[in-house]
Amino acid sequence: MSSLEIPKIYLCEIKVEYKYKKAKLSKTIELVTKYKTIYGMMSDDITRHRIERELYPKTYKSEKSFIIRKVLNAKHIGNMSKQSFLNQRQ
Protein backbone atom coordinates (compact mmCIF):
# COMPACT_ATOMS: atom_id res chain seq x y z
CA MET A 1 0.00 0.00 0.00
CA SER A 2 1.43 3.36 -1.00
CA SER A 3 1.64 6.24 1.41
CA LEU A 4 -0.84 9.03 0.60
CA GLU A 5 -0.04 12.57 1.59
CA ILE A 6 -2.96 14.13 3.45
CA PRO A 7 -3.52 17.76 2.34
CA LYS A 8 -2.98 20.68 4.67
CA ILE A 9 -5.73 23.20 5.46
CA TYR A 10 -5.06 26.93 5.18
CA LEU A 11 -6.79 30.09 6.35
CA CYS A 12 -6.25 32.44 3.40
CA GLU A 13 -6.91 36.13 3.10
CA ILE A 14 -7.60 36.89 -0.55
CA LYS A 15 -8.45 39.94 -2.65
CA VAL A 16 -11.36 39.31 -5.02
CA GLU A 17 -12.83 41.43 -7.81
CA TYR A 18 -16.43 40.74 -8.78
CA LYS A 19 -19.42 42.11 -10.67
CA TYR A 20 -22.53 42.98 -8.69
CA LYS A 21 -25.37 44.28 -10.84
CA LYS A 22 -23.58 46.82 -13.09
CA ALA A 23 -20.77 47.71 -10.69
CA LYS A 24 -17.30 46.21 -10.48
CA LEU A 25 -16.30 45.85 -6.85
CA SER A 26 -13.29 44.65 -4.90
CA LYS A 27 -13.32 42.93 -1.53
CA THR A 28 -10.89 41.22 0.83
CA ILE A 29 -12.24 38.00 2.34
CA GLU A 30 -10.99 35.20 4.58
CA LEU A 31 -11.40 31.67 3.34
CA VAL A 32 -10.63 28.17 4.64
CA THR A 33 -9.27 25.98 1.85
CA LYS A 34 -6.68 23.33 1.08
CA TYR A 35 -4.97 25.47 -1.58
CA LYS A 36 -2.50 28.35 -1.24
CA THR A 37 -2.42 29.35 -4.92
CA ILE A 38 -4.89 31.30 -7.02
CA TYR A 39 -4.98 28.58 -9.66
CA GLY A 40 -5.78 25.89 -7.08
CA MET A 41 -8.60 27.93 -5.57
CA MET A 42 -10.15 28.80 -8.93
CA SER A 43 -10.06 25.17 -10.10
CA ASP A 44 -11.74 23.72 -6.98
CA ASP A 45 -15.57 23.75 -7.11
CA ILE A 46 -15.98 23.71 -3.31
CA THR A 47 -13.71 26.73 -2.84
CA ARG A 48 -15.41 28.64 -5.70
CA HIS A 49 -18.81 28.00 -4.10
CA ARG A 50 -17.55 29.31 -0.73
CA ILE A 51 -16.34 32.50 -2.39
CA GLU A 52 -19.69 32.96 -4.19
CA ARG A 53 -21.57 32.55 -0.90
CA GLU A 54 -19.37 35.23 0.66
CA LEU A 55 -19.79 37.74 -2.19
CA TYR A 56 -23.40 37.38 -3.32
CA PRO A 57 -26.68 37.31 -1.36
CA LYS A 58 -28.80 34.17 -1.47
CA THR A 59 -31.48 35.84 -3.61
CA TYR A 60 -29.09 37.13 -6.32
CA LYS A 61 -30.25 35.66 -9.64
CA SER A 62 -27.91 37.25 -12.21
CA GLU A 63 -24.57 35.89 -13.35
CA LYS A 64 -22.06 35.41 -10.54
CA SER A 65 -18.59 36.17 -11.85
CA PHE A 66 -15.45 36.87 -9.85
CA ILE A 67 -11.70 36.57 -10.08
CA ILE A 68 -9.11 36.18 -7.34
CA ARG A 69 -6.51 38.92 -7.79
CA LYS A 70 -4.11 38.18 -4.95
CA VAL A 71 -3.51 35.85 -2.02
CA LEU A 72 -2.57 38.27 0.74
CA ASN A 73 -1.59 35.63 3.27
CA ALA A 74 -2.04 31.91 3.87
CA LYS A 75 -1.75 30.48 7.37
CA HIS A 76 -1.48 26.72 7.96
CA ILE A 77 -4.18 25.79 10.49
CA GLY A 78 -4.22 21.98 10.32
CA ASN A 79 -4.46 18.86 8.21
CA MET A 80 -7.48 17.25 6.59
CA SER A 81 -8.75 14.19 8.45
CA LYS A 82 -7.77 10.85 6.93
CA GLN A 83 -11.40 9.71 6.58
CA SER A 84 -12.45 12.92 4.83
CA PHE A 85 -9.49 12.64 2.47
CA LEU A 86 -10.33 9.03 1.57
CA ASN A 87 -14.02 9.88 1.00
CA GLN A 88 -13.06 12.74 -1.31
CA ARG A 89 -10.82 10.49 -3.43
CA GLN A 90 -13.69 8.07 -4.20
C-alpha positions in Angstrom: 0.0 0.0 0.0 1.4 3.4 -1.0 1.6 6.2 1.4 -0.8 9.0 0.6 0.0 12.6 1.6 -3.0 14.1 3.5 -3.5 17.8 2.3 -3.0 20.7 4.7 -5.7 23.2 5.5 -5.1 26.9 5.2 -6.8 30.1 6.3 -6.2 32.4 3.4 -6.9 36.1 3.1 -7.6 36.9 -0.6 -8.4 39.9 -2.6 -11.4 39.3 -5.0 -12.8 41.4 -7.8 -16.4 40.7 -8.8 -19.4 42.1 -10.7 -22.5 43.0 -8.7 -25.4 44.3 -10.8 -23.6 46.8 -13.1 -20.8 47.7 -10.7 -17.3 46.2 -10.5 -16.3 45.8 -6.9 -13.3 44.6 -4.9 -13.3 42.9 -1.5 -10.9 41.2 0.8 -12.2 38.0 2.3 -11.0 35.2 4.6 -11.4 31.7 3.3 -10.6 28.2 4.6 -9.3 26.0 1.9 -6.7 23.3 1.1 -5.0 25.5 -1.6 -2.5 28.3 -1.2 -2.4 29.3 -4.9 -4.9 31.3 -7.0 -5.0 28.6 -9.7 -5.8 25.9 -7.1 -8.6 27.9 -5.6 -10.2 28.8 -8.9 -10.1 25.2 -10.1 -11.7 23.7 -7.0 -15.6 23.8 -7.1 -16.0 23.7 -3.3 -13.7 26.7 -2.8 -15.4 28.6 -5.7 -18.8 28.0 -4.1 -17.6 29.3 -0.7 -16.3 32.5 -2.4 -19.7 33.0 -4.2 -21.6 32.6 -0.9 -19.4 35.2 0.7 -19.8 37.7 -2.2 -23.4 37.4 -3.3 -26.7 37.3 -1.4 -28.8 34.2 -1.5 -31.5 35.8 -3.6 -29.1 37.1 -6.3 -30.3 35.7 -9.6 -27.9 37.3 -12.2 -24.6 35.9 -13.4 -22.1 35.4 -10.5 -18.6 36.2 -11.9 -15.4 36.9 -9.9 -11.7 36.6 -10.1 -9.1 36.2 -7.3 -6.5 38.9 -7.8 -4.1 38.2 -5.0 -3.5 35.9 -2.0 -2.6 38.3 0.7 -1.6 35.6 3.3 -2.0 31.9 3.9 -1.8 30.5 7.4 -1.5 26.7 8.0 -4.2 25.8 10.5 -4.2 22.0 10.3 -4.5 18.9 8.2 -7.5 17.2 6.6 -8.7 14.2 8.4 -7.8 10.8 6.9 -11.4 9.7 6.6 -12.5 12.9 4.8 -9.5 12.6 2.5 -10.3 9.0 1.6 -14.0 9.9 1.0 -13.1 12.7 -1.3 -10.8 10.5 -3.4 -13.7 8.1 -4.2 
